[in-house]
């Protein structure tokens, strides 16, 4: 299954509770697109959030985030790791 | 220990061998700044590379990447996860 890192760049001040709620919103519907969100890392100061997932396509990742109310600004397909 | 996600945005076409070599370059000197690079994820198409680390500071992460020959474009301190 392809792996993706998506980036949100406009979440300044995100709290643990808000990130948890957003992540749960993704998890609640991700199965409808075959997406599996693994983890989310946030920097409330710069407003950047990074989400690692396995999914059939970048568009599937985009659709889940959009439907959950927090569209991703970037979606990168991870094909090389170290 | 604080956690960081740094981003390189100019690595279009990065190969598994090149990412491995770059990562090994970091690992070889990271102890001098107390940095522990955990993992690197690359998208050779967009040229984005994401590196997760534990480190005393963002500047310590920046210095290791700079000395290894691949300065980071962004360093985000991760204080919230989900």
Backbone of each chain as nested JSON, in Angstrom:
{
  "chains": [
    {"id": "A", "residues": [
      {"number": 1, "name": "UNK", "atoms": {"N": [0.856, -1.206, 0.0], "CA": [0.0, 0.0, 0.0], "C": [0.886, 1.249, 0.0]}},
      {"number": 2, "name": "UNK", "atoms": {"N": [0.636, 2.187, -0.918], "CA": [1.442, 3.427, -0.937], "C": [1.355, 4.191, 0.377]}},
      {"number": 3, "name": "UNK", "atoms": {"N": [2.41, 4.913, 0.664], "CA": [2.499, 5.678, 1.903], "C": [2.53, 7.167, 1.551]}},
      {"number": 4, "name": "UNK", "atoms": {"N": [1.937, 7.989, 2.394], "CA": [1.857, 9.419, 2.123], "C": [2.18, 10.224, 3.374]}},
      {"number": 5, "name": "UNK", "atoms": {"N": [2.803, 11.395, 3.152], "CA": [2.945, 12.399, 4.205], "C": [2.201, 13.626, 3.719]}},
      {"number": 6, "name": "UNK", "atoms": {"N": [1.158, 13.994, 4.44], "CA": [0.475, 15.23, 4.06], "C": [0.77, 16.308, 5.088]}},
      {"number": 7, "name": "UNK", "atoms": {"N": [0.631, 17.554, 4.636], "CA": [1.025, 18.694, 5.448], "C": [-0.109, 19.712, 5.496]}},
      {"number": 8, "name": "UNK", "atoms": {"N": [-0.41, 20.147, 6.7], "CA": [-1.312, 21.273, 6.933], "C": [-0.434, 22.424, 7.431]}},
      {"number": 9, "name": "UNK", "atoms": {"N": [-0.659, 23.617, 6.905], "CA": [0.257, 24.722, 7.223], "C": [-0.434, 25.868, 7.963]}},
      {"number": 10, "name": "UNK", "atoms": {"N": [-1.692, 25.672, 8.321], "CA": [-2.47, 26.796, 8.858], "C": [-3.166, 26.411, 10.169]}},
      {"number": 11, "name": "UNK", "atoms": {"N": [-2.418, 25.724, 11.054], "CA": [-3.031, 25.278, 12.313], "C": [-2.292, 25.862, 13.519]}},
      {"number": 12, "name": "UNK", "atoms": {"N": [-1.971, 27.145, 13.431], "CA": [-1.302, 27.826, 14.546], "C": [-2.165, 27.709, 15.799]}},
      {"number": 13, "name": "UNK", "atoms": {"N": [-1.528, 27.352, 16.904], "CA": [-2.226, 27.28, 18.182], "C": [-2.996, 25.992, 18.405]}},
      {"number": 14, "name": "UNK", "atoms": {"N": [-2.825, 25.014, 17.5], "CA": [-3.575, 23.759, 17.664], "C": [-3.259, 23.128, 19.03]}},
      {"number": 15, "name": "UNK", "atoms": {"N": [-4.31, 22.745, 19.737], "CA": [-4.154, 22.146, 21.068], "C": [-4.149, 20.623, 20.944]}},
      {"number": 16, "name": "UNK", "atoms": {"N": [-3.685, 19.928, 21.969], "CA": [-3.78, 18.463, 21.958], "C": [-5.209, 17.993, 21.733]}},
      {"number": 17, "name": "UNK", "atoms": {"N": [-6.167, 18.659, 22.358], "CA": [-7.566, 18.263, 22.222], "C": [-8.045, 18.467, 20.779]}},
      {"number": 18, "name": "UNK", "atoms": {"N": [-7.681, 19.595, 20.176], "CA": [-8.118, 19.885, 18.806], "C": [-7.48, 18.906, 17.819]}},
      {"number": 19, "name": "UNK", "atoms": {"N": [-6.195, 18.582, 18.023], "CA": [-5.55, 17.636, 17.113], "C": [-6.165, 16.25, 17.273]}},
      {"number": 20, "name": "UNK", "atoms": {"N": [-6.42, 15.874, 18.511], "CA": [-7.054, 14.572, 18.757], "C": [-8.419, 14.51, 18.074]}},
      {"number": 21, "name": "UNK", "atoms": {"N": [-9.188, 15.577, 18.208], "CA": [-10.527, 15.604, 17.612], "C": [-10.435, 15.534, 16.089]}},
      {"number": 22, "name": "UNK", "atoms": {"N": [-9.513, 16.285, 15.51], "CA": [-9.344, 16.27, 14.044], "C": [-8.938, 14.876, 13.569]}},
      {"number": 23, "name": "UNK", "atoms": {"N": [-8.0, 14.277, 14.3], "CA": [-7.513, 12.941, 13.936], "C": [-8.645, 11.917, 14.049]}},
      {"number": 24, "name": "UNK", "atoms": {"N": [-9.428, 12.026, 15.101], "CA": [-10.549, 11.089, 15.256], "C": [-11.567, 11.265, 14.134]}},
      {"number": 25, "name": "UNK", "atoms": {"N": [-11.724, 12.509, 13.671], "CA": [-12.611, 12.755, 12.538], "C": [-12.147, 12.04, 11.278]}},
      {"number": 26, "name": "UNK", "atoms": {"N": [-10.834, 12.0, 11.077], "CA": [-10.279, 11.243, 9.954], "C": [-10.506, 9.74, 10.151]}},
      {"number": 27, "name": "UNK", "atoms": {"N": [-10.175, 9.262, 11.335], "CA": [-10.263, 7.82, 11.592], "C": [-11.695, 7.313, 11.415]}},
      {"number": 28, "name": "UNK", "atoms": {"N": [-12.658, 8.165, 11.747], "CA": [-14.058, 7.743, 11.702], "C": [-14.526, 7.41, 10.287]}},
      {"number": 29, "name": "UNK", "atoms": {"N": [-13.908, 8.046, 9.27], "CA": [-14.382, 7.854, 7.893], "C": [-13.314, 7.304, 6.961]}},
      {"number": 30, "name": "UNK", "atoms": {"N": [-12.083, 7.12, 7.445], "CA": [-10.987, 6.741, 6.558], "C": [-11.228, 5.417, 5.833]}},
      {"number": 31, "name": "UNK", "atoms": {"N": [-11.96, 4.513, 6.48], "CA": [-12.191, 3.2, 5.885], "C": [-12.975, 3.274, 4.583]}},
      {"number": 32, "name": "UNK", "atoms": {"N": [-13.752, 4.329, 4.41], "CA": [-14.563, 4.464, 3.198], "C": [-13.705, 4.697, 1.965]}},
      {"number": 33, "name": "UNK", "atoms": {"N": [-12.446, 5.138, 2.187], "CA": [-11.515, 5.358, 1.064], "C": [-10.304, 4.438, 1.159]}},
      {"number": 34, "name": "UNK", "atoms": {"N": [-10.32, 3.508, 2.106], "CA": [-9.19, 2.592, 2.257], "C": [-7.939, 3.248, 2.799]}},
      {"number": 35, "name": "UNK", "atoms": {"N": [-8.118, 4.376, 3.52], "CA": [-6.979, 5.114, 4.073], "C": [-6.721, 4.654, 5.503]}},
      {"number": 36, "name": "UNK", "atoms": {"N": [-5.448, 4.644, 5.899], "CA": [-5.069, 4.282, 7.268], "C": [-4.106, 5.345, 7.79]}},
      {"number": 37, "name": "UNK", "atoms": {"N": [-4.623, 6.311, 8.533], "CA": [-3.772, 7.352, 9.118], "C": [-2.997, 6.766, 10.291]}},
      {"number": 38, "name": "UNK", "atoms": {"N": [-1.675, 6.882, 10.219], "CA": [-0.793, 6.26, 11.202], "C": [-0.49, 7.185, 12.364]}},
      {"number": 39, "name": "UNK", "atoms": {"N": [-0.138, 8.433, 12.046], "CA": [0.286, 9.347, 13.106], "C": [0.202, 10.781, 12.611]}},
      {"number": 40, "name": "UNK", "atoms": {"N": [0.061, 11.699, 13.552], "CA": [0.055, 13.134, 13.243], "C": [0.991, 13.839, 14.215]}},
      {"number": 41, "name": "UNK", "atoms": {"N": [1.81, 14.743, 13.659], "CA": [2.775, 15.515, 14.45], "C": [2.484, 16.997, 14.235]}},
      {"number": 42, "name": "UNK", "atoms": {"N": [2.35, 17.758, 15.295], "CA": [1.986, 19.171, 15.148], "C": [2.971, 20.107, 15.849]}},
      {"number": 43, "name": "UNK", "atoms": {"N": [3.204, 21.242, 15.189], "CA": [3.941, 22.351, 15.785], "C": [2.965, 23.522, 15.887]}},
      {"number": 44, "name": "UNK", "atoms": {"N": [2.39, 23.751, 17.061], "CA": [1.399, 24.823, 17.211], "C": [1.97, 26.214, 16.952]}},
      {"number": 45, "name": "UNK", "atoms": {"N": [3.29, 26.366, 17.055], "CA": [3.899, 27.687, 16.865], "C": [3.936, 28.055, 15.376]}},
      {"number": 46, "name": "UNK", "atoms": {"N": [4.399, 27.134, 14.532], "CA": [4.43, 27.414, 13.085], "C": [3.112, 27.038, 12.422]}},
      {"number": 47, "name": "UNK", "atoms": {"N": [2.266, 26.289, 13.125], "CA": [0.984, 25.885, 12.553], "C": [1.066, 24.742, 11.575]}},
      {"number": 48, "name": "UNK", "atoms": {"N": [2.2, 24.042, 11.569], "CA": [2.348, 22.91, 10.654], "C": [1.932, 21.599, 11.332]}},
      {"number": 49, "name": "UNK", "atoms": {"N": [1.175, 20.8, 10.602], "CA": [0.818, 19.456, 11.047], "C": [1.182, 18.483, 9.934]}},
      {"number": 50, "name": "UNK", "atoms": {"N": [1.858, 17.392, 10.299], "CA": [2.309, 16.363, 9.367], "C": [1.566, 15.07, 9.694]}},
      {"number": 51, "name": "UNK", "atoms": {"N": [0.932, 14.478, 8.67], "CA": [0.184, 13.234, 8.87], "C": [0.754, 12.144, 7.981]}},
      {"number": 52, "name": "UNK", "atoms": {"N": [1.101, 11.029, 8.587], "CA": [1.59, 9.872, 7.845], "C": [0.449, 8.879, 7.67]}},
      {"number": 53, "name": "UNK", "atoms": {"N": [0.29, 8.371, 6.44], "CA": [-0.798, 7.437, 6.175], "C": [-0.392, 6.396, 5.145]}},
      {"number": 54, "name": "UNK", "atoms": {"N": [-1.144, 5.322, 5.123], "CA": [-1.141, 4.397, 3.996], "C": [-2.485, 4.562, 3.306]}},
      {"number": 55, "name": "UNK", "atoms": {"N": [-2.462, 4.575, 1.972], "CA": [-3.701, 4.842, 1.237], "C": [-3.554, 4.382, -0.205]}},
      {"number": 56, "name": "UNK", "atoms": {"N": [-4.684, 4.174, -0.884], "CA": [-4.62, 3.769, -2.287], "C": [-4.079, 4.881, -3.186]}},
      {"number": 57, "name": "UNK", "atoms": {"N": [-4.268, 6.141, -2.794], "CA": [-3.84, 7.263, -3.641], "C": [-3.791, 8.545, -2.824]}},
      {"number": 58, "name": "UNK", "atoms": {"N": [-3.099, 9.554, -3.367], "CA": [-3.072, 10.87, -2.722], "C": [-4.474, 11.466, -2.678]}},
      {"number": 59, "name": "UNK", "atoms": {"N": [-5.245, 11.231, -3.74], "CA": [-6.602, 11.784, -3.763], "C": [-7.466, 11.197, -2.658]}},
      {"number": 60, "name": "UNK", "atoms": {"N": [-7.258, 9.936, -2.331], "CA": [-8.021, 9.335, -1.231], "C": [-7.69, 10.038, 0.082]}},
      {"number": 61, "name": "UNK", "atoms": {"N": [-6.41, 10.338, 0.301], "CA": [-6.001, 11.087, 1.505], "C": [-6.658, 12.458, 1.505]}},
      {"number": 62, "name": "UNK", "atoms": {"N": [-6.596, 13.133, 0.346], "CA": [-7.194, 14.475, 0.246], "C": [-8.687, 14.435, 0.563]}},
      {"number": 63, "name": "UNK", "atoms": {"N": [-9.379, 13.451, 0.009], "CA": [-10.833, 13.4, 0.202], "C": [-11.206, 13.204, 1.666]}},
      {"number": 64, "name": "UNK", "atoms": {"N": [-10.49, 12.323, 2.369], "CA": [-10.815, 12.104, 3.783], "C": [-10.573, 13.382, 4.586]}},
      {"number": 65, "name": "UNK", "atoms": {"N": [-9.427, 14.021, 4.376], "CA": [-9.14, 15.256, 5.125], "C": [-10.17, 16.346, 4.799]}},
      {"number": 66, "name": "UNK", "atoms": {"N": [-10.551, 16.446, 3.539], "CA": [-11.544, 17.468, 3.155], "C": [-12.884, 17.195, 3.819]}},
      {"number": 67, "name": "UNK", "atoms": {"N": [-13.324, 15.937, 3.748], "CA": [-14.63, 15.593, 4.323], "C": [-14.617, 15.761, 5.841]}},
      {"number": 68, "name": "UNK", "atoms": {"N": [-13.462, 15.574, 6.472], "CA": [-13.358, 15.731, 7.929], "C": [-13.236, 17.205, 8.324]}},
      {"number": 69, "name": "UNK", "atoms": {"N": [-13.124, 18.08, 7.312], "CA": [-13.147, 19.507, 7.612], "C": [-11.805, 20.183, 7.727]}},
      {"number": 70, "name": "UNK", "atoms": {"N": [-10.724, 19.481, 7.326], "CA": [-9.393, 20.091, 7.41], "C": [-8.567, 19.635, 6.213]}},
      {"number": 71, "name": "UNK", "atoms": {"N": [-8.794, 20.296, 5.087], "CA": [-8.095, 19.951, 3.843], "C": [-6.586, 20.08, 4.015]}},
      {"number": 72, "name": "UNK", "atoms": {"N": [-5.859, 19.152, 3.417], "CA": [-4.393, 19.214, 3.462], "C": [-3.887, 20.22, 2.432]}},
      {"number": 73, "name": "UNK", "atoms": {"N": [-2.799, 20.908, 2.775], "CA": [-2.192, 21.85, 1.833], "C": [-1.255, 21.137, 0.867]}},
      {"number": 74, "name": "UNK", "atoms": {"N": [-0.658, 20.045, 1.301], "CA": [0.252, 19.271, 0.447], "C": [0.043, 17.789, 0.753]}},
      {"number": 75, "name": "UNK", "atoms": {"N": [0.188, 16.959, -0.262], "CA": [0.217, 15.506, -0.057], "C": [1.397, 14.954, -0.849]}},
      {"number": 76, "name": "UNK", "atoms": {"N": [2.326, 14.328, -0.152], "CA": [3.531, 13.781, -0.781], "C": [3.505, 12.259, -0.706]}},
      {"number": 77, "name": "UNK", "atoms": {"N": [3.743, 11.607, -1.835], "CA": [3.823, 10.141, -1.824], "C": [5.237, 9.734, -1.439]}},
      {"number": 78, "name": "UNK", "atoms": {"N": [5.324, 8.953, -0.362], "CA": [6.626, 8.544, 0.167], "C": [7.048, 7.24, -0.512]}},
      {"number": 79, "name": "UNK", "atoms": {"N": [8.085, 7.323, -1.31], "CA": [8.563, 6.122, -2.002], "C": [9.989, 5.76, -1.616]}},
      {"number": 80, "name": "UNK", "atoms": {"N": [10.621, 6.612, -0.803], "CA": [11.983, 6.342, -0.337], "C": [12.04, 6.682, 1.149]}},
      {"number": 81, "name": "UNK", "atoms": {"N": [12.604, 5.786, 1.946], "CA": [12.77, 6.057, 3.373], "C": [14.176, 5.686, 3.817]}},
      {"number": 82, "name": "UNK", "atoms": {"N": [14.576, 6.25, 4.939], "CA": [15.89, 5.907, 5.509], "C": [15.796, 6.034, 7.017]}}
    ]},
    {"id": "B", "residues": [
      {"number": 1, "name": "UNK", "atoms": {"N": [13.118, 14.809, 25.94], "CA": [13.899, 15.447, 24.853], "C": [12.935, 15.984, 23.798]}},
      {"number": 2, "name": "UNK", "atoms": {"N": [13.054, 17.244, 23.402], "CA": [12.166, 17.79, 22.359], "C": [12.269, 17.0, 21.058]}},
      {"number": 3, "name": "UNK", "atoms": {"N": [11.168, 17.009, 20.328], "CA": [11.078, 16.28, 19.064], "C": [10.898, 17.308, 17.939]}},
      {"number": 4, "name": "UNK", "atoms": {"N": [11.479, 17.002, 16.782], "CA": [11.437, 17.931, 15.661], "C": [11.111, 17.195, 14.366]}},
      {"number": 5, "name": "UNK", "atoms": {"N": [10.383, 17.904, 13.478], "CA": [10.209, 17.447, 12.107], "C": [10.847, 18.526, 11.228]}},
      {"number": 6, "name": "UNK", "atoms": {"N": [11.894, 18.136, 10.502], "CA": [12.459, 19.116, 9.574], "C": [12.123, 18.712, 8.156]}},
      {"number": 7, "name": "UNK", "atoms": {"N": [12.149, 19.722, 7.272], "CA": [11.704, 19.527, 5.898], "C": [12.76, 20.058, 4.936]}},
      {"number": 8, "name": "UNK", "atoms": {"N": [13.078, 19.233, 3.966], "CA": [13.902, 19.643, 2.819], "C": [12.964, 19.683, 1.615]}},
      {"number": 9, "name": "UNK", "atoms": {"N": [13.057, 20.728, 0.809], "CA": [12.083, 20.899, -0.273], "C": [12.719, 20.848, -1.659]}},
      {"number": 10, "name": "UNK", "atoms": {"N": [13.996, 20.553, -1.717], "CA": [14.709, 20.668, -2.996], "C": [15.481, 19.388, -3.315]}},
      {"number": 11, "name": "UNK", "atoms": {"N": [14.842, 18.22, -3.114], "CA": [15.538, 16.96, -3.354], "C": [14.816, 16.118, -4.416]}},
      {"number": 12, "name": "UNK", "atoms": {"N": [14.4, 16.807, -5.495], "CA": [13.738, 16.091, -6.591], "C": [14.662, 15.003, -7.13]}},
      {"number": 13, "name": "UNK", "atoms": {"N": [14.099, 13.821, -7.31], "CA": [14.861, 12.718, -7.892], "C": [15.729, 11.963, -6.913]}},
      {"number": 14, "name": "UNK", "atoms": {"N": [15.608, 12.275, -5.611], "CA": [16.457, 11.596, -4.619], "C": [16.244, 10.074, -4.714]}},
      {"number": 15, "name": "UNK", "atoms": {"N": [17.334, 9.346, -4.778], "CA": [17.296, 7.891, -4.873], "C": [17.407, 7.271, -3.482]}},
      {"number": 16, "name": "UNK", "atoms": {"N": [17.047, 5.999, -3.353], "CA": [17.246, 5.326, -2.06], "C": [18.705, 5.399, -1.609]}},
      {"number": 17, "name": "UNK", "atoms": {"N": [19.627, 5.249, -2.545], "CA": [21.046, 5.293, -2.199], "C": [21.443, 6.682, -1.702]}},
      {"number": 18, "name": "UNK", "atoms": {"N": [20.96, 7.723, -2.378], "CA": [21.309, 9.1, -1.993], "C": [20.709, 9.452, -0.634]}},
      {"number": 19, "name": "UNK", "atoms": {"N": [19.48, 9.014, -0.388], "CA": [18.862, 9.31, 0.919], "C": [19.588, 8.556, 2.022]}},
      {"number": 20, "name": "UNK", "atoms": {"N": [19.932, 7.32, 1.755], "CA": [20.673, 6.53, 2.741], "C": [22.017, 7.2, 3.058]}},
      {"number": 21, "name": "UNK", "atoms": {"N": [22.701, 7.644, 2.021], "CA": [24.001, 8.278, 2.226], "C": [23.853, 9.579, 3.029]}},
      {"number": 22, "name": "UNK", "atoms": {"N": [22.837, 10.366, 2.68], "CA": [22.601, 11.62, 3.402], "C": [22.274, 11.34, 4.876]}},
      {"number": 23, "name": "UNK", "atoms": {"N": [21.417, 10.347, 5.092], "CA": [21.02, 9.992, 6.463], "C": [22.236, 9.49, 7.244]}},
      {"number": 24, "name": "UNK", "atoms": {"N": [23.061, 8.678, 6.61], "CA": [24.254, 8.186, 7.304], "C": [25.196, 9.339, 7.644]}},
      {"number": 25, "name": "UNK", "atoms": {"N": [25.239, 10.348, 6.779], "CA": [26.055, 11.529, 7.054], "C": [25.591, 12.253, 8.308]}},
      {"number": 26, "name": "UNK", "atoms": {"N": [24.275, 12.302, 8.494], "CA": [23.728, 12.887, 9.732], "C": [24.082, 12.031, 10.943]}},
      {"number": 27, "name": "UNK", "atoms": {"N": [23.844, 10.722, 10.808], "CA": [24.063, 9.823, 11.949], "C": [25.512, 9.844, 12.412]}},
      {"number": 28, "name": "UNK", "atoms": {"N": [26.42, 10.037, 11.468], "CA": [27.849, 9.977, 11.798], "C": [28.275, 11.093, 12.742]}},
      {"number": 29, "name": "UNK", "atoms": {"N": [27.567, 12.236, 12.699], "CA": [27.99, 13.382, 13.512], "C": [26.92, 13.86, 14.5]}},
      {"number": 30, "name": "UNK", "atoms": {"N": [25.739, 13.253, 14.474], "CA": [24.627, 13.764, 15.289], "C": [24.94, 13.782, 16.781]}},
      {"number": 31, "name": "UNK", "atoms": {"N": [25.764, 12.836, 17.235], "CA": [26.067, 12.756, 18.665], "C": [26.785, 13.98, 19.188]}},
      {"number": 32, "name": "UNK", "atoms": {"N": [27.471, 14.699, 18.298], "CA": [28.216, 15.89, 18.735], "C": [27.285, 17.016, 19.165]}},
      {"number": 33, "name": "UNK", "atoms": {"N": [26.017, 16.94, 18.734], "CA": [25.029, 17.957, 19.116], "C": [23.891, 17.345, 19.933]}},
      {"number": 34, "name": "UNK", "atoms": {"N": [24.016, 16.059, 20.288], "CA": [22.97, 15.405, 21.064], "C": [21.699, 15.144, 20.29]}},
      {"number": 35, "name": "UNK", "atoms": {"N": [21.809, 15.078, 18.942], "CA": [20.641, 14.854, 18.083], "C": [20.493, 13.357, 17.81]}},
      {"number": 36, "name": "UNK", "atoms": {"N": [19.245, 12.907, 17.688], "CA": [18.957, 11.508, 17.363], "C": [17.936, 11.489, 16.219]}},
      {"number": 37, "name": "UNK", "atoms": {"N": [18.441, 11.331, 14.993], "CA": [17.532, 11.265, 13.849], "C": [16.858, 9.892, 13.83]}},
      {"number": 38, "name": "UNK", "atoms": {"N": [15.508, 9.913, 13.814], "CA": [14.723, 8.692, 13.935], "C": [14.403, 8.088, 12.582]}},
      {"number": 39, "name": "UNK", "atoms": {"N": [13.937, 8.912, 11.651], "CA": [13.504, 8.389, 10.36], "C": [13.448, 9.517, 9.343]}},
      {"number": 40, "name": "UNK", "atoms": {"N": [13.579, 9.141, 8.07], "CA": [13.453, 10.104, 6.973], "C": [12.506, 9.526, 5.935]}},
      {"number": 41, "name": "UNK", "atoms": {"N": [11.596, 10.38, 5.444], "CA": [10.615, 9.989, 4.427], "C": [10.785, 10.911, 3.229]}},
      {"number": 42, "name": "UNK", "atoms": {"N": [10.897, 10.346, 2.037], "CA": [11.158, 11.174, 0.85], "C": [10.133, 10.938, -0.246]}},
      {"number": 43, "name": "UNK", "atoms": {"N": [9.77, 12.03, -0.92], "CA": [8.988, 11.991, -2.15], "C": [9.879, 12.531, -3.264]}},
      {"number": 44, "name": "UNK", "atoms": {"N": [10.471, 11.662, -4.067], "CA": [11.39, 12.111, -5.114], "C": [10.701, 12.957, -6.186]}},
      {"number": 45, "name": "UNK", "atoms": {"N": [9.379, 12.844, -6.302], "CA": [8.657, 13.598, -7.337], "C": [8.529, 15.071, -6.941]}},
      {"number": 46, "name": "UNK", "atoms": {"N": [8.094, 15.326, -5.698], "CA": [7.973, 16.715, -5.24], "C": [9.289, 17.226, -4.663]}},
      {"number": 47, "name": "UNK", "atoms": {"N": [10.22, 16.317, -4.376], "CA": [11.512, 16.721, -3.817], "C": [11.476, 17.034, -2.342]}},
      {"number": 48, "name": "UNK", "atoms": {"N": [10.401, 16.61, -1.668], "CA": [10.292, 16.864, -0.235], "C": [10.843, 15.68, 0.564]}},
      {"number": 49, "name": "UNK", "atoms": {"N": [11.626, 15.998, 1.593], "CA": [12.115, 14.992, 2.534], "C": [11.772, 15.481, 3.94]}},
      {"number": 50, "name": "UNK", "atoms": {"N": [11.188, 14.587, 4.745], "CA": [10.774, 14.88, 6.117], "C": [11.632, 14.04, 7.058]}},
      {"number": 51, "name": "UNK", "atoms": {"N": [12.263, 14.695, 8.041], "CA": [13.118, 13.98, 8.996], "C": [12.593, 14.202, 10.407]}},
      {"number": 52, "name": "UNK", "atoms": {"N": [12.36, 13.105, 11.109], "CA": [11.918, 13.161, 12.506], "C": [13.122, 12.935, 13.409]}},
      {"number": 53, "name": "UNK", "atoms": {"N": [13.258, 13.782, 14.424], "CA": [14.404, 13.648, 15.322], "C": [14.037, 14.026, 16.742]}},
      {"number": 54, "name": "UNK", "atoms": {"N": [14.879, 13.591, 17.675], "CA": [14.891, 14.138, 19.023], "C": [16.189, 14.927, 19.151]}},
      {"number": 55, "name": "UNK", "atoms": {"N": [16.096, 16.091, 19.77], "CA": [17.28, 16.955, 19.832], "C": [17.099, 17.981, 20.938]}},
      {"number": 56, "name": "UNK", "atoms": {"N": [18.21, 18.568, 21.397], "CA": [18.116, 19.6, 22.437], "C": [17.446, 20.871, 21.923]}},
      {"number": 57, "name": "UNK", "atoms": {"N": [17.55, 21.153, 20.616], "CA": [17.003, 22.401, 20.062], "C": [16.89, 22.28, 18.554]}},
      {"number": 58, "name": "UNK", "atoms": {"N": [16.091, 23.197, 17.969], "CA": [16.001, 23.253, 16.508], "C": [17.362, 23.607, 15.9]}},
      {"number": 59, "name": "UNK", "atoms": {"N": [18.101, 24.472, 16.573], "CA": [19.406, 24.866, 16.031], "C": [20.364, 23.684, 15.974]}},
      {"number": 60, "name": "UNK", "atoms": {"N": [20.27, 22.776, 16.932], "CA": [21.13, 21.583, 16.899], "C": [20.801, 20.745, 15.664]}},
      {"number": 61, "name": "UNK", "atoms": {"N": [19.511, 20.602, 15.36], "CA": [19.101, 19.87, 14.153], "C": [19.658, 20.574, 12.916]}},
      {"number": 62, "name": "UNK", "atoms": {"N": [19.479, 21.903, 12.877], "CA": [19.965, 22.676, 11.721], "C": [21.468, 22.505, 11.529]}},
      {"number": 63, "name": "UNK", "atoms": {"N": [22.223, 22.568, 12.638], "CA": [23.678, 22.493, 12.512], "C": [24.124, 21.143, 11.969]}},
      {"number": 64, "name": "UNK", "atoms": {"N": [23.515, 20.067, 12.437], "CA": [23.919, 18.742, 11.936], "C": [23.618, 18.622, 10.445]}},
      {"number": 65, "name": "UNK", "atoms": {"N": [22.415, 19.019, 10.03], "CA": [22.067, 18.932, 8.61], "C": [22.995, 19.814, 7.761]}},
      {"number": 66, "name": "UNK", "atoms": {"N": [23.32, 21.0, 8.265], "CA": [24.201, 21.901, 7.515], "C": [25.596, 21.294, 7.375]}},
      {"number": 67, "name": "UNK", "atoms": {"N": [26.118, 20.788, 8.491], "CA": [27.472, 20.224, 8.454], "C": [27.522, 18.984, 7.568]}},
      {"number": 68, "name": "UNK", "atoms": {"N": [26.401, 18.245, 7.488], "CA": [26.363, 17.041, 6.65], "C": [26.147, 17.387, 5.178]}},
      {"number": 69, "name": "UNK", "atoms": {"N": [25.923, 18.694, 4.89], "CA": [25.86, 19.106, 3.491], "C": [24.464, 19.22, 2.906]}},
      {"number": 70, "name": "UNK", "atoms": {"N": [23.429, 19.145, 3.765], "CA": [22.055, 19.26, 3.258], "C": [21.226, 20.036, 4.276]}},
      {"number": 71, "name": "UNK", "atoms": {"N": [21.341, 21.349, 4.226], "CA": [20.622, 22.223, 5.162], "C": [19.117, 22.005, 5.033]}},
      {"number": 72, "name": "UNK", "atoms": {"N": [18.428, 22.043, 6.162], "CA": [16.966, 21.917, 6.164], "C": [16.338, 23.26, 5.799]}},
      {"number": 73, "name": "UNK", "atoms": {"N": [15.215, 23.207, 5.076], "CA": [14.494, 24.435, 4.738], "C": [13.567, 24.872, 5.866]}},
      {"number": 74, "name": "UNK", "atoms": {"N": [13.08, 23.923, 6.646], "CA": [12.194, 24.224, 7.768], "C": [12.535, 23.267, 8.906]}},
      {"number": 75, "name": "UNK", "atoms": {"N": [12.411, 23.753, 10.142], "CA": [12.498, 22.876, 11.313], "C": [11.332, 23.211, 12.228]}},
      {"number": 76, "name": "UNK", "atoms": {"N": [10.484, 22.239, 12.491], "CA": [9.296, 22.433, 13.32], "C": [9.441, 21.649, 14.616]}},
      {"number": 77, "name": "UNK", "atoms": {"N": [9.199, 22.304, 15.739], "CA": [9.234, 21.585, 17.012], "C": [7.875, 20.944, 17.256]}},
      {"number": 78, "name": "UNK", "atoms": {"N": [7.893, 19.629, 17.416], "CA": [6.662, 18.863, 17.581], "C": [6.317, 18.794, 19.057]}},
      {"number": 79, "name": "UNK", "atoms": {"N": [5.233, 19.452, 19.436], "CA": [4.824, 19.444, 20.84], "C": [3.449, 18.817, 21.036]}},
      {"number": 80, "name": "UNK", "atoms": {"N": [2.779, 18.482, 19.922], "CA": [1.483, 17.839, 19.987], "C": [1.459, 16.696, 18.991]}},
      {"number": 81, "name": "UNK", "atoms": {"N": [0.992, 15.516, 19.415], "CA": [0.873, 14.385, 18.495], "C": [-0.48, 13.719, 18.679]}},
      {"number": 82, "name": "UNK", "atoms": {"N": [-0.866, 12.97, 17.674], "CA": [-2.12, 12.21, 17.744], "C": [-1.96, 10.96, 16.897]}}
    ]}
  ]
}
